[in-house]
Amino acid sequence: MKKILFFIASVMVFGALSGCANHSTQTVPVGTIERDTILGVPCCVYLPYDYSKRAERKQEVFPVLYLQHGMYGSEDDWSNQGDLLHLMDSLLACGAVREMVVIMPDNFLGSIPPKERQALMDAPNITPAGEEFDLLNGSAHWSKLTREQERAYEMSGYWEKNFPLFMEEAEKRYSISREPKGRAIAGLSMGGFHTMHVSHYLHGQFSCIGLFSAVILSPTSAEVYDNWQAEVREMMASEPVYWIGMGREDHLYDQLQEYRLWLEDNNIEYTYYESTGGHTWENWQDYLCRFLKKF
């Protein structure tokens, strides 16, 4: 029997941190965010307090969250606009989540084969017809593409197909779990699209899956999308937490409701959290806090 948890939220990040009101008076072990490149993909990586010593001396293995950005974003969106360092340290200080490593890749560049990726980085900037491109609110490579080119790359299936190699390399570099119970994946908007399709393509490899204001579109004809409905059903056999968040004023709201109907018609269990507001960082921070408490 399917189980759907439905919430209406009127508060955002501070609501998600409820019960942590006294965290500012506690000793907070501060983590760090470092930059790395994994298989040619730029990443920001959140590491818990004293990670290096604990990983090397005690051979401590940490749970890992693969956290993806949205369209026109880059690897540092979650750390800069999403204030991930403060969120993680605050959640840890009040015991709301367990310590973990958070790997934030540039999932757009990861969607492009290496030779084309380098050509893109070397190409001159363009401005899409009829649009102003704001480099302050998007990563530089977006100024080199039209919307049609961007979508073709994003939905080529390349990132999903190569995610096992990315994950394998990450596991060699960091002292992180190689077991499904110690892995989670989440993303906002287009990163939610990638999360949805990586998780079913690698069904059974993640214990927690989070879709935050996710793009839910009919995929292209790429091979990795061919059997997505059957693979979602198969994925749920391992009973992961399948967590979905959406704002009532989000422009993707109707798309998601259609996906929810499909999930319910197929008796797929999921947790649904509906907030006020739209496609905003305030919502995504809130969703992340709530999602992490399930991991």
Sine and cosine of phi, psi and omega as CSV:
sin_phi,cos_phi,sin_psi,cos_psi,sin_omega,cos_omega
0.00,0.00,0.76,-0.65,-0.09,-1.00
-0.95,0.30,0.49,-0.87,-0.03,-1.00
-0.80,-0.60,0.87,-0.49,0.00,-1.00
-0.84,-0.54,0.84,-0.55,0.06,-1.00
-0.98,-0.21,0.85,-0.52,-0.09,-1.00
-0.87,-0.49,0.80,-0.60,-0.02,-1.00
-0.81,-0.58,0.58,-0.81,0.19,-0.98
-0.93,-0.37,0.83,-0.56,-0.08,-1.00
-0.93,-0.36,0.63,-0.78,0.10,-1.00
-0.88,-0.48,-0.07,1.00,0.04,-1.00
-0.82,-0.57,0.41,-0.91,-0.10,-0.99
-0.95,-0.32,-0.86,-0.52,-0.16,-0.99
-0.86,0.51,-0.62,0.79,-0.02,-1.00
-0.94,0.33,-0.48,0.87,0.11,-0.99
-0.92,0.39,-0.64,0.77,0.01,-1.00
-0.91,0.41,-0.44,0.90,0.02,-1.00
-1.00,-0.08,0.28,0.96,0.02,-1.00
-0.87,0.50,0.63,-0.78,-0.11,-0.99
1.00,-0.03,-0.12,0.99,0.00,-1.00
-0.91,-0.41,0.33,0.94,-0.11,-0.99
-0.85,0.53,-0.45,0.89,-0.06,-1.00
-0.99,-0.11,0.20,0.98,-0.09,-1.00
-0.89,0.45,-0.44,0.90,-0.03,-1.00
-0.94,0.34,-0.32,0.95,0.00,-1.00
-1.00,-0.07,-0.07,1.00,-0.01,-1.00
-1.00,-0.09,0.31,-0.95,0.12,-0.99
-0.97,0.24,0.89,-0.46,-0.07,-1.00
-0.98,-0.20,0.91,-0.42,0.09,-1.00
-0.96,0.28,0.93,-0.37,-0.16,-0.99
-1.00,0.09,0.75,-0.66,0.09,-1.00
-1.00,0.07,-0.10,-1.00,0.02,-1.00
-0.70,-0.71,0.39,-0.92,0.14,-0.99
-0.87,-0.50,0.82,-0.57,-0.03,-1.00
-0.88,-0.48,0.40,-0.92,0.07,-1.00
-0.99,-0.13,0.57,-0.82,0.01,-1.00
-0.48,-0.88,0.22,-0.98,0.14,-0.99
-0.78,-0.63,0.87,-0.49,-0.06,-1.00
-0.90,-0.44,0.90,-0.44,-0.08,-1.00
0.79,0.61,0.65,0.76,0.04,-1.00
0.99,0.15,0.02,1.00,-0.03,-1.00
-0.98,-0.21,0.87,-0.49,0.04,-1.00
-0.89,0.46,0.64,-0.77,-0.03,-1.00
-0.63,-0.77,0.48,-0.88,0.31,-0.95
-0.94,-0.33,0.65,-0.76,-0.09,-1.00
-0.77,-0.63,0.86,-0.50,0.11,-0.99
-1.00,0.09,0.79,-0.61,0.02,-1.00
-0.87,-0.49,0.71,-0.70,0.01,-1.00
-0.90,0.45,0.22,-0.97,0.02,-1.00
-0.80,0.60,0.74,-0.67,0.09,-1.00
0.86,0.51,0.53,0.85,-0.08,-1.00
-0.82,0.57,-0.76,0.65,-0.13,-0.99
-0.86,0.50,-0.73,0.69,-0.01,-1.00
-0.91,0.42,-0.67,0.75,-0.04,-1.00
-0.93,0.37,-0.60,0.80,0.00,-1.00
-0.95,0.30,-0.63,0.78,-0.07,-1.00
-0.99,0.14,-0.74,0.67,-0.09,-1.00
-0.99,0.16,-0.70,0.71,-0.06,-1.00
-0.99,-0.12,-0.08,1.00,-0.05,-1.00
0.79,0.62,0.66,0.75,0.00,-1.00
-0.97,0.25,0.70,-0.72,0.01,-1.00
-0.94,-0.33,0.78,-0.63,-0.09,-1.00
-0.97,-0.26,0.55,-0.84,0.20,-0.98
-0.87,0.50,0.36,-0.93,-0.03,-1.00
-0.72,-0.70,0.66,-0.75,0.13,-0.99
-0.90,-0.43,0.81,-0.58,0.14,-0.99
-1.00,-0.08,0.92,-0.40,-0.18,-0.98
-0.88,-0.48,0.86,-0.51,-0.17,-0.98
-0.93,-0.36,0.55,-0.84,-0.02,-1.00
-1.00,0.02,0.03,-1.00,-0.02,-1.00
-0.98,-0.18,-0.10,-0.99,0.00,-1.00
-0.86,0.51,0.61,-0.79,-0.03,-1.00
0.91,0.41,0.31,0.95,-0.01,-1.00
-0.97,-0.24,-0.15,-0.99,0.03,-1.00
-0.46,-0.89,-0.03,-1.00,-0.12,-0.99
-0.90,0.43,-0.36,0.93,-0.05,-1.00
-0.99,-0.14,0.14,0.99,0.00,-1.00
-0.86,0.50,-0.73,0.68,-0.06,-1.00
-0.92,0.38,-0.57,0.82,-0.01,-1.00
-0.98,0.21,-0.58,0.82,-0.01,-1.00
-1.00,0.08,-0.93,0.36,-0.06,-1.00
-0.95,0.30,-0.53,0.85,-0.02,-1.00
-1.00,0.03,-0.11,0.99,0.05,-1.00
0.78,0.63,0.70,0.71,-0.13,-0.99
-0.88,0.48,-0.60,0.80,-0.02,-1.00
-0.85,0.52,-0.73,0.68,0.01,-1.00
-0.91,0.41,-0.67,0.74,-0.01,-1.00
-0.88,0.47,-0.74,0.67,-0.03,-1.00
-0.90,0.44,-0.72,0.69,-0.02,-1.00
-0.89,0.45,-0.61,0.79,0.01,-1.00
-0.93,0.37,-0.69,0.72,0.01,-1.00
-0.90,0.43,-0.63,0.78,0.02,-1.00
-0.93,0.36,-0.62,0.79,-0.05,-1.00
-0.88,0.47,-0.54,0.84,-0.03,-1.00
-0.98,-0.20,0.16,0.99,0.09,-1.00
0.96,0.29,0.35,0.94,-0.04,-1.00
-0.98,0.20,-0.43,0.90,0.00,-1.00
-0.69,-0.73,0.25,-0.97,0.08,-1.00
-1.00,-0.03,0.33,-0.94,0.03,-1.00
-0.91,0.42,0.60,-0.80,-0.02,-1.00
-0.37,-0.93,0.25,-0.97,0.17,-0.98
-0.99,-0.12,0.68,-0.74,0.04,-1.00
-0.88,-0.48,0.88,-0.47,0.00,-1.00
-0.97,-0.25,0.86,-0.51,-0.07,-1.00
-0.90,-0.44,1.00,-0.09,-0.04,-1.00
-1.00,0.09,0.32,-0.95,0.23,-0.97
-0.99,0.16,1.00,0.02,-0.13,-0.99
-0.95,0.30,-0.20,0.98,0.15,-0.99
-0.97,0.25,-0.79,0.62,0.04,-1.00
-0.87,0.49,-0.52,0.85,0.06,-1.00
-0.92,0.40,-0.26,0.97,0.01,-1.00
-1.00,0.06,-0.02,1.00,-0.08,-1.00
-0.90,-0.44,0.77,-0.64,0.07,-1.00
-0.83,0.56,0.53,-0.85,-0.14,-0.99
-0.79,0.61,-0.70,0.71,-0.04,-1.00
-0.91,0.42,-0.67,0.74,0.03,-1.00
-0.93,0.36,-0.54,0.84,0.02,-1.00
-0.88,0.47,-0.72,0.70,0.00,-1.00
-0.92,0.40,-0.63,0.78,0.03,-1.00
-0.89,0.46,-0.62,0.79,0.03,-1.00
-0.90,0.43,-0.69,0.72,-0.03,-1.00
-0.91,0.41,-0.50,0.86,-0.02,-1.00
-1.00,0.08,-0.21,0.98,-0.10,-1.00
-0.96,0.28,0.45,-0.89,0.07,-1.00
-0.94,0.34,0.40,-0.91,0.02,-1.00
-0.94,0.33,0.51,-0.86,0.14,-0.99
-0.76,-0.65,0.30,-0.96,0.13,-0.99
-0.89,-0.46,0.88,-0.47,0.01,-1.00
-0.80,0.60,0.61,-0.79,-0.07,-1.00
-0.80,0.59,0.79,-0.61,0.07,-1.00
0.97,0.23,0.18,0.98,-0.06,-1.00
-0.78,-0.62,0.51,-0.86,0.18,-0.98
-0.98,-0.21,0.76,-0.65,0.01,-1.00
-0.98,-0.21,0.82,-0.57,-0.06,-1.00
-0.98,-0.20,0.96,-0.27,-0.03,-1.00
-0.91,0.41,-0.31,0.95,0.01,-1.00
-0.96,0.27,-0.38,0.93,-0.06,-1.00
-0.90,-0.44,0.30,0.95,0.02,-1.00
-0.34,-0.94,0.41,-0.91,-0.02,-1.00
-0.97,0.23,0.42,-0.91,-0.20,-0.98
-0.87,0.49,-0.54,0.84,-0.08,-1.00
-0.92,0.40,-0.32,0.95,0.01,-1.00
-0.94,0.35,-0.39,0.92,0.00,-1.00
-0.97,0.24,0.00,1.00,-0.03,-1.00
-0.97,-0.24,0.04,1.00,-0.13,-0.99
-0.74,-0.67,0.46,-0.89,0.22,-0.98
-1.00,0.07,0.24,-0.97,0.04,-1.00
-0.87,0.50,-0.62,0.79,-0.01,-1.00
-0.91,0.42,-0.66,0.76,0.04,-1.00
-0.91,0.41,-0.67,0.74,0.01,-1.00
-0.86,0.51,-0.75,0.66,-0.05,-1.00
-0.90,0.43,-0.59,0.80,0.02,-1.00
-0.88,0.48,-0.66,0.75,0.05,-1.00
-0.93,0.36,-0.76,0.65,-0.08,-1.00
-0.84,0.55,-0.62,0.79,-0.10,-0.99
-0.95,-0.30,0.44,0.90,0.03,-1.00
-0.98,0.19,-0.30,0.95,-0.06,-1.00
1.00,0.08,-0.04,1.00,-0.05,-1.00
-0.90,0.44,-0.69,0.73,-0.02,-1.00
-0.90,0.44,-0.71,0.70,0.00,-1.00
-0.89,0.46,-0.71,0.71,-0.06,-1.00
-0.91,0.42,-0.54,0.84,-0.06,-1.00
-0.99,-0.16,0.02,1.00,0.00,-1.00
-0.87,0.49,-0.58,0.82,0.07,-1.00
-0.85,0.53,-0.62,0.78,0.03,-1.00
-0.93,0.36,-0.64,0.77,0.05,-1.00
-0.88,0.48,-0.72,0.70,-0.02,-1.00
-0.91,0.42,-0.64,0.77,0.01,-1.00
-0.89,0.46,-0.68,0.74,0.02,-1.00
-0.92,0.40,-0.64,0.77,0.03,-1.00
-0.88,0.48,-0.62,0.78,-0.01,-1.00
-0.94,0.34,-0.39,0.92,0.09,-1.00
-0.97,0.22,-0.54,0.84,-0.09,-1.00
-1.00,0.08,-0.51,0.86,-0.10,-1.00
-0.84,-0.55,0.46,-0.89,0.01,-1.00
-0.99,0.11,0.97,0.24,-0.09,-1.00
-0.83,-0.56,0.33,-0.94,-0.06,-1.00
-0.89,0.45,0.63,-0.78,0.12,-0.99
-0.95,-0.32,0.18,0.98,-0.01,-1.00
-0.95,-0.32,0.58,-0.82,0.00,-1.00
-0.80,0.60,-0.61,0.79,-0.05,-1.00
-0.91,0.41,-0.32,0.95,0.01,-1.00
-0.97,-0.26,0.20,0.98,-0.02,-1.00
-0.87,-0.50,0.66,-0.76,0.14,-0.99
-0.71,-0.71,0.39,-0.92,0.05,-1.00
-0.62,-0.79,0.64,-0.77,-0.01,-1.00
-0.41,-0.91,0.29,-0.96,0.04,-1.00
-0.17,-0.99,0.36,-0.93,0.02,-1.00
-0.96,-0.29,0.59,-0.81,0.10,-1.00
0.81,0.59,-0.89,-0.45,0.03,-1.00
-0.90,0.43,-0.48,0.88,0.11,-0.99
-0.91,0.41,-0.48,0.88,0.11,-0.99
-0.93,0.36,-0.61,0.80,0.10,-0.99
-0.85,0.53,-0.75,0.66,0.01,-1.00
-0.89,0.45,-0.64,0.77,0.03,-1.00
-0.87,0.49,-0.71,0.71,0.01,-1.00
-0.84,0.54,-0.71,0.70,-0.12,-0.99
-1.00,0.07,-0.52,0.86,0.13,-0.99
-0.89,0.46,-0.68,0.74,-0.10,-1.00
-0.92,0.39,-0.59,0.81,0.03,-1.00
-0.99,0.14,-0.53,0.85,0.04,-1.00
-0.90,0.43,-0.59,0.81,0.06,-1.00
-0.96,-0.28,0.72,0.70,-0.13,-0.99
-0.82,0.57,0.69,-0.72,-0.01,-1.00
1.00,-0.02,0.01,1.00,-0.09,-1.00
-0.99,-0.16,-0.10,0.99,-0.03,-1.00
-0.73,-0.68,0.67,-0.75,0.03,-1.00
-1.00,0.01,-0.33,0.94,0.03,-1.00
-0.67,-0.74,0.73,-0.68,-0.04,-1.00
-0.76,-0.65,0.81,-0.59,-0.07,-1.00
-0.83,-0.56,0.84,-0.54,0.05,-1.00
-0.94,-0.34,0.93,-0.37,-0.05,-1.00
-0.95,-0.31,0.94,-0.35,-0.04,-1.00
0.75,0.66,0.72,0.70,-0.19,-0.98
-0.96,0.29,0.58,-0.82,0.19,-0.98
-0.95,0.32,0.83,-0.56,0.06,-1.00
-0.85,-0.52,1.00,-0.08,-0.01,-1.00
-0.85,-0.52,0.37,-0.93,0.14,-0.99
-0.91,0.41,0.87,-0.49,-0.05,-1.00
-0.90,0.44,0.27,-0.96,0.08,-1.00
-0.96,0.30,-0.11,-0.99,-0.04,-1.00
-0.99,0.11,0.22,0.98,0.02,-1.00
-0.85,0.53,0.57,-0.82,-0.11,-0.99
-0.81,0.58,-0.64,0.77,-0.09,-1.00
-0.92,0.39,-0.26,0.96,0.00,-1.00
-0.99,-0.15,-0.10,0.99,-0.15,-0.99
-0.82,0.58,-0.68,0.73,-0.11,-0.99
-0.89,-0.46,0.58,0.81,-0.16,-0.99
-0.89,0.46,-0.59,0.80,-0.03,-1.00
-0.92,0.40,-0.71,0.71,0.04,-1.00
-0.90,0.44,-0.61,0.80,-0.03,-1.00
-0.95,0.31,-0.55,0.84,0.10,-0.99
-0.89,0.46,-0.69,0.72,0.04,-1.00
-0.88,0.47,-0.67,0.74,0.01,-1.00
-0.92,0.39,-0.63,0.77,0.03,-1.00
-0.84,0.54,-0.65,0.76,-0.08,-1.00
-0.95,0.32,-0.19,0.98,0.07,-1.00
-0.90,0.45,-0.44,0.90,0.02,-1.00
-1.00,0.06,0.03,1.00,0.09,-1.00
0.83,0.56,0.78,0.62,0.11,-0.99
-0.96,0.28,0.30,-0.95,0.21,-0.98
-0.96,0.28,0.85,-0.52,0.02,-1.00
-0.92,-0.40,0.98,-0.18,-0.20,-0.98
-0.94,-0.35,0.79,-0.61,-0.05,-1.00
-0.80,-0.60,0.79,-0.62,0.04,-1.00
-0.84,-0.54,0.62,-0.78,-0.01,-1.00
-0.41,-0.91,0.60,-0.80,0.08,-1.00
-1.00,-0.02,0.57,-0.82,-0.06,-1.00
-0.91,0.42,-0.43,0.90,0.00,-1.00
-0.99,-0.16,0.17,0.99,-0.02,-1.00
-0.95,0.32,0.66,-0.75,-0.01,-1.00
-0.93,0.38,-0.22,0.98,0.04,-1.00
-0.99,-0.13,0.11,0.99,-0.10,-1.00
-0.83,0.55,-0.76,0.65,-0.08,-1.00
-0.91,0.42,-0.62,0.78,0.06,-1.00
-0.83,0.56,-0.73,0.69,-0.06,-1.00
-0.91,0.40,-0.60,0.80,-0.01,-1.00
-0.89,0.45,-0.57,0.82,0.07,-1.00
-0.90,0.43,-0.64,0.76,0.03,-1.00
-0.92,0.40,-0.63,0.78,0.04,-1.00
-0.88,0.48,-0.65,0.76,0.05,-1.00
-0.88,0.48,-0.64,0.77,0.04,-1.00
-0.90,0.43,-0.68,0.73,0.03,-1.00
-0.86,0.50,-0.70,0.72,-0.02,-1.00
-0.93,0.37,-0.63,0.77,0.04,-1.00
-0.89,0.46,-0.43,0.90,-0.01,-1.00
-0.98,-0.22,0.24,0.97,0.05,-1.00
0.81,0.58,0.65,0.76,0.01,-1.00
-0.99,-0.12,0.82,-0.57,-0.03,-1.00
-0.98,0.21,0.68,-0.74,0.04,-1.00
-0.40,-0.92,0.31,-0.95,0.09,-1.00
-0.95,-0.30,0.79,-0.61,-0.01,-1.00
-0.88,-0.47,0.78,-0.62,0.02,-1.00
-0.85,-0.53,0.87,-0.49,0.00,-1.00
-0.94,-0.35,0.82,-0.58,-0.03,-1.00
-0.94,-0.35,0.11,-0.99,0.22,-0.98
-0.98,0.21,0.10,-1.00,0.09,-1.00
0.99,0.17,-0.13,-0.99,-0.11,-0.99
-0.80,-0.60,-0.73,-0.68,-0.13,-0.99
-1.00,0.05,0.97,0.25,-0.19,-0.98
-0.74,-0.68,0.41,-0.91,0.06,-1.00
-0.91,0.41,-0.51,0.86,0.04,-1.00
-0.85,0.53,-0.70,0.72,0.05,-1.00
-0.92,0.39,-0.71,0.71,-0.09,-1.00
-0.91,0.40,-0.58,0.82,0.10,-0.99
-0.89,0.46,-0.69,0.72,0.01,-1.00
-0.88,0.47,-0.72,0.69,-0.01,-1.00
-0.88,0.48,-0.67,0.74,-0.01,-1.00
-0.88,0.48,-0.71,0.71,0.01,-1.00
-0.85,0.52,-0.72,0.69,-0.03,-1.00
-0.93,0.37,-0.65,0.76,0.02,-1.00
-0.88,0.47,-0.71,0.70,-0.06,-1.00
-0.89,0.46,-0.46,0.89,0.02,-1.00
-0.93,0.37,-0.27,0.96,0.04,-1.00
-1.00,-0.02,-0.19,0.98,-0.09,-1.00
-1.00,-0.04,0.00,0.00,0.00,0.00
